[in-house]
Structures are given as structure tokens and as C-alpha cells.
């Protein structure tokens, strides 16, 4: 029977890979066509207005170079639906005490791992985003790092960061400045969303940007290329005041969006993870929701959140210093990392926050 089950799982994974290639190929070519058309229109309009200068030329060059990027599928595939993770982890960044040197971090938050295993870290306490290349001994500041503040070259308690490969930019939840800001690789910045107590960020395959608002207790989405036209965005979850009902949140933090546009939300102060399917009026509890605590059916201020292709949910159980995995429709989770009290040992954690997979299925 196990041979049949293994073959079935391999076939399911192969089929999902084929589906992903087709989906991303179609979206990729549509996006290239739309972006090239918009770029051509902007160049013509700039010429008509006689405003062609060095700044505009550099911007057009950057946009054109971004069109040449290869098609990449940014969804990692966990190799098995019963993946077993090592009890003892490997230290990749930090481990030199709390601080502001390039080999240090201060209360790191959300993370993003690209195809080359470069880690992008929202270095919350240092008001910066750090890029840490694979096997590097220290990081490199690529956004912020100019002191706490609200100027365009500053950040104030960034909680999350994602990398938009198509525009070669970072999208940052600049929480205490109440804005979502984009940093391009030439160090120019653009405010995407204002007046939002942002925390979590996610982007789906159609380039909708999802953001949690911890003050309004809601999740909204914006079409990335049309934010200027639709500054309010579209409500997708919550928005019914602070509370613990199925249509409410209490301090939503990190989010994950699957291929069906279902939104998973770490509902931190309700100690649960909620799933809102597309166009739903309320969510369902998929992890926790049994008051705060350390039992396997409980969470304590959950943070980072991932869902693999098998529907398994990975939660950074911040207050319990552990990473917990919940099977689909399970009544309780299982500890896969940590759970050995708060500490600095390789089998311990201290308030884990961000989560990410690389393309080999390794968990960060």
C-alpha cells in the first residue's frame, strides 16, 4: 500500500508542477505585454511634453531591464507531505549578539528567501532591510539604515519585506511610519500605500498585494500596477472591528495567500490562524483558537505563516518559542522546530517571527 501511496504523491506533485508552469507562463507573458505597452506610452508622452532628462532616462532603462528578467516560479515545493525537519538548526545570519553591525540583527521580523538562497530580513530594531547572501559572514543594508525616521531614505520599525522580481524592487511594511514603501535597486523609493498600520505582506500570482492592518483589524488587497488609481484597495478579510468572532480579528500580523487566493491570517491576540476563502464573509479557524496556551491545540501570539502544497500550515508560535505544523482539518498541531523552552541552543527558539521556505523545501 505504501508503494501506491508514494506513486500517488509523486503524480500529484508532478501535476501541480505542470499546473504552476502553465499558470505562471500565461501570467508572465500577459504582464510583459502590458508593461511594455505602458512603458512605450510613457516614453511617447514624456517626449511630447519635452521632459526627457537623465532622471527619466534612468527610470526607463531600469523598467526596460526589468522586462528582460526570466520567468521564475516563486512557490517552493515541499518534497514530501510528511517532511521531517532536523531537531537542531543551522545558524545562517546573526549569532553575534543584538546590535547594529553588519553581522548583527536586532529583533528581526519577516523574511524572504530567493532562488539563490539569499535572505532578505526586516531588521525591525535597526530600522533597515538587510540582504544576507548564501554562506556570507555578514549582511548588506539595502533599505533604510539611516536612523529612525519618516524620510524617504528611512524606515521606522519595518515588520516585513517581500521581493518583487519583475520590478527588481523590495516592498516593505514600514509599520510605524504607517506606509507600505517600495525600494528599487538604484535606491529610489516610492510610497505605495499610506495611513495604514501595516504588518504582514503577501503577493499572489496575479500581482495583487495583500496587507494586514493591525489598527483596523483587516486585510486589504491592491493590484500592484493600479495602486494610484485605487488607493483604498479592496477589503478581503475582517474589517468588522476588533473581536473574536469569525468575521473579526484582533491584531492580525502575518499572512499567506495560496493559489486559490484564499488568505491565511495570524490573528495574533486571538491566538489563532484564520483562513478566508475568496469572497467569503467570514473565516474559519485552521490552527489554534482554543485560548492562549502551550498545548498542541493552542497558540500564543502567532506570527510567521506558511502553507505548503499539501495544505499543511506552518506557524511561528511566537509566545511558545516553537514552530508548529497543522495538517489540514487537524484538531491539533505538531512541533517541528523548537518547543524546548526559550533559549539560544540550536534546538531552541526565542520568540520566532518570520518564516520562509527555499526551493529545496528548507525552512527558515
N, C-alpha and C positions, 0 to 999 in steps of 0.2 A: 504494500500500500504506500510505503514512503517513496518508492520509485515513481509511482503515478503522481503523488503529490508534488514531488520535486520537478517532474516534467511539466506539470500544470503550471507551477510557479514560474518556471523558465519561459514557458509560452506566454504567460500573462505579462511578464516583464518585457519580452521582445515585442509584443503587440503594443504595449504602452510606449515603448521607444519609437516604433513606427508612427504612432499617432502624434507624438510630440514633434517628430521631424516634419511631418506634413503640416501640422498647425503652425509651427514657428516659421516654416518656409513661406507659407501664404501671408502671414502677418508681416514677415520681413520684407517681401517684395512690395506689398501694398504700402508699407511705411516708407521705403526708399522712394517710390514714385511720388508719394505725397510730399515728402521733404524736399526732393529735387525741384518739384513744381513751385513750392513756396520760396525756395532759395532763388530760383530764376525770377519770380515776381518781385522779390525784394531788391535784387540787383537792378532790374529794369527801373523800378520806382526810384531807387537811390540815384541812378544816372539822370533820370528826368528832373529830379529836384536839385541836381548838381551838388550832392552832398558826399560824393565819393572821396574819402580821405583814408589815411593809414589805418585808423581805428576800424572803419568799416571793412577795409580790405582784409585785415587780420581776422575779423569775425567771419567774413565769407569764406576765407581759407580754412578756418577751423571747422566750420559747418560742412564744407565740401570734403575735408579729410575724414570726418566722422561717417560720411556716406560710404566710404570705402572699407569700413570695418567688416570682417567676415561674419557670417551667420553663426551665432553661438546660442546654445540652449542652456538657459541658466537654472534649470531644475535638476538638482542632484538626484541620483537614483540610489537608494539604499539597496545593497545587493541581496539581502535576504529579509523576509518578513519576521524572522526571529533572530535578528542580529544581536550578537553578544559583544559588549564593549569591555575593554580591559578594565580591571579594577584600579590599576594605577595609571594615571595620565602622564603625558609628556608636557613639559613647560616649553612654550614656543615664544612667548613675549613676557616682558616684565621680569618678576622674581628678583628684583634688585631693591625691594622696598618701595614704599609710596613716595612719589616725588615727581619732579618736572623735567628731569634729564631725559635724553632720548632713549635710554634703556630702562625707563621707569614709566609707570602709569599712576593715575590717581582716581580711584573709583570708576573703572571702565564700565561702559554701558553696552549698547548694541554693537554688534559686529557683523561684518560682511566678508565672505571669503570668495575670491575669484578663481578662475580656472587654473591659474598658476600657483595657487595656494597662498597668494598674498592676502594678508588680513588687514582690513580697514576697521579701526577701532574708534568709537566715540569716547574719547578720554574726558569724561564728564568733569572731573575735578580740576583738570588743567585747561579746560575751555578750548579744546582743539580736537582735530581728527588726525590720527596717526596711521600711516601706512607701514606695515611691517612685512617685508618680503620673506619668502620661504628661506629658513636657515639663517636669517640675518641676526646679528648680535644686538642691534638697536633699530628703532623705528625712525621714520621721517615724517615731519609735520607737513601735512598737505592742505590743511584748512585751519584757520584760527591760529592759536598760539601767540596772539598779540595782546594778551591780557584780557580780563573780563570786561565786556562792554557791548554796545549795540551798533558800533560802526560796521561798515560792510566787510572789513577785514578782521572782524572779531566775532567770537561766539560767547554765549553765556549759558553754561550747563547743557551742552548737547547730549541728547539721550540716545540718538540712533542715527545711523548712516546707511545708505544703500548706494550702489554704484550703477549708474545708467551707462551701459557700454555704448549705446548708439550715439549719445551726445558727448561721450567722454567727459562725464561730469559726476560729481558727488551730489546727492540730495540729502540734506541734513535737517534733523529735527532740532532746531535751536530753541530749546524749551523756554528758558527764562526770558528770552527776547520775544517770545510769542510769535515765532515765524518759522516757516519752512524755507530754507535758502539753498540755492544751487551754486556750487563752485565748479568752474571749468578748469581744465588742466593748465590754462595760462594764467590762473589766479584771478580771473574776473569773476564777479558774483552777480547773482540775480535773485531777488526775493520772489518766491513763487506764491506763498500764502502768508497772510498777515493776521494778527489778532486771534491766534489760536494757541492754546496751551498744549502744544503737540508733544507726543511721546513716541508712539510707535509709527513705523513707516512700512509700507509694502507696495509692490507694483505688480500688476497682473500682466498676462501675455499680450493684452491689447493696450498696454501703456496707460492704464488707469492707475493713478497714485492714491493710495489709501492712507489716512492719517487718523490717529486717535486724538481726542480732545479730552484731557483729564478734568477740565473745568465744566464743560457742557455734558460730559459723560456720554460721548457719542463717537461714531466713526463716520467720516465722510470720504467721498472719492472725487477726484478731478481727472479729466482727460489731460494728460501732461502737456500736449501741444495746444490745448484750448483753455488753459487756466485764466488767461487775461480776459477771455470772453465770458467765463463762468466763475467768478471769484468766490461765490458761495459754495460751489460744489454740490454734490448730491448726498443726502443722508442715506446711509446703508445699514446702520445698526445703532440702537439706543436713541438718544435724543428725547427721552421721556423723563428727564430729571434724574437725580441721584436716588438709587434704591436697589433693592434686591429682587425685584420681580423679573420675569423672563424677558420683558421689554426694556429693562433698565441696566445700567452699570453703576459701579462705584469705583472710580479711579481706574479706567481702562488704560493699560500700558502697552505691551507689545501685541502685534497682530501678525497673522499669516493668512494669505489668500491662496486657495487651491485652484486647479484648472477649471473648476466649475463655477468659479467666482464666489464660492462660499467663504465667509470671513470668520476666522477663529480669533478670539479676543481673550487676552489675560485680564480678567476682571478682578484686579488686584485686591481691593478691600472687601470684596465678596468672597475671596479665596476660592475662585473657580475659573474654569475656562469655558467660554460660551462659543457656540457655533451658530452663525446666522447664514442660512442659505439665501441665494439670490432672491431679492424682492420680498423676503419674509418680514412679517410684522413683529416677530419676537424670536428669540434664540432658544437653543436647547443646551443644557449643561452636558459637557462631554468629559470633564475632569473636575474633581473636587465638588464643591457645593454642599459640603457636609460640615459647615462651620470651620473655623480655623483649627489647625491641629497638625500632628505629625503622623497620624495613622495613614495607611496606604490608600484610604478613600478620602483623604483630606489634603489640602494645600495651605500654604501660609504665604500670602502676598506673592503670587506667581508673577514671573517676569517673562523672559525669553520663551519663544514658542515656535515649534516646527511641526509639520505634518508630512510623513513620507508617503510614497505611492501606494502603500498598503493601508493607508488610513490611520496609522498609528500616530499618536500625539506625544510629542516630547516637550516637557515643561521644565523650565528653570524654576524650581521651587525655592525661591529666594530665602524665605524665612526658615526653611528646614535644611538649607545648605546641601541640596541634592538635586539631581536631575531625575525626573520620573517619566516613565513611558506608560501611556494608557492605550490599550487596544481599543479598537472601535467597539462601542456599546459596552465597554467593561465597567464594572461597578467599582473597581479599584485599580490603582496603577502598580508598577513595579519599579524599584530603584535600580537604575542602570549605572549611575555615577554618584559618588559621594554617599551620604547617609551615615557617615562615621563621625558625626558631630562636627562642629565648626573647627576648622584648623587649617594648617599650611602643608600638611602631608600630601603626597601625591595621590592618596586615596581619599582626600578630604576636600571640602569646598568652604568658602566663606562668602555667603550671600551672592550666589551666581546670578548673573543678569542676562547677558546676551547669549544667543545660541545660533549656530550655523553648521551646515554640512559642507564638506568639499565634494568634488566629483567622484571621489573614491568611497564616499559614504562615511568618512571620518567625522566625528562630532567635535565641534569647537565650543 
